[in-house]
């Protein structure tokens, strides 16, 4: 499918042309993430038809995932105003919460909290932020793909570790779909994911984390640990840019991963580094939370602390425009 989409993008001149704020130097087709969307939605439909997927989670993925991907597909072809994108993202978040039966309970230092309507609002904001940050973080070759593969594989290992192997299928299938796309997106990329693919991955990973919380409130923290690289980089950079009064949706090159790719002379070391951090640092901490050896909130602090340190060292969020 990615091969076909690449030819489609070339025929329609659907190209990402480098500019002063780009992290690449060669015009490259975009929109290949549609292959991930179509293959994974088909896989979830087959699982649901065979009774091997929880219906609420499956409907959340099918409805919200399709909506977010459709909006991203339109935006990949022609610019769509931010207000319409956000409106669609809000509808997708509401659909997810309705399909899952509302927001899950939250584990807070050993106490299970039911936040009611406040919890629903926070869960919606969480989903909207996650799908948008995934779009922000899809800025160098292969990074969004490697993040999705390693996080989903880590989530599957987590489910096996806590005795819920029945939940492994969906994350493993999403990882497999992204592996197919990564064959074309590995540095140097022959096609980019586009908003359709990055937004879809963000909302689906958010759904996985909320599903996990319904299984056990502590598992939400495990998934949040696994997503740490993207969550910390996007959030810290956004806060720094907001503090300077910059437009948050304006393209820039001030994320830590973008600065690291310029410092280390290419995309490949950073992309592989993200995978290594996820596997060798974040996954063991997530497993400790799942095993009850570590409190979820404490685990977030431990997992995110060195990531935040890297943000500061790399100067994430600082202005990327040279001043006289």
Secondary structure as UniProt FT lines:
FT   HELIX           2..11
FT   TURN            12..13
FT   STRAND          15..16
FT   TURN            20..21
FT   STRAND          28..29
FT   TURN            32..33
FT   HELIX           34..49
FT   TURN            50..51
FT   HELIX           55..77
FT   HELIX           82..100
FT   STRAND          106..108
FT   TURN            109..110
FT   STRAND          111..113
FT   HELIX           116..137
FT   TURN            141..142
FT   HELIX           143..161
FT   TURN            162..163
FT   HELIX           165..167
FT   HELIX           168..185
FT   HELIX           194..215
FT   HELIX           217..226
FT   HELIX           228..243
FT   TURN            244..245
FT   TURN            248..249
FT   HELIX           256..263
FT   TURN            264..265
FT   HELIX           268..277
FT   HELIX           278..282
FT   HELIX           283..290
FT   TURN            291..292
FT   HELIX           296..314
FT   TURN            315..317
//
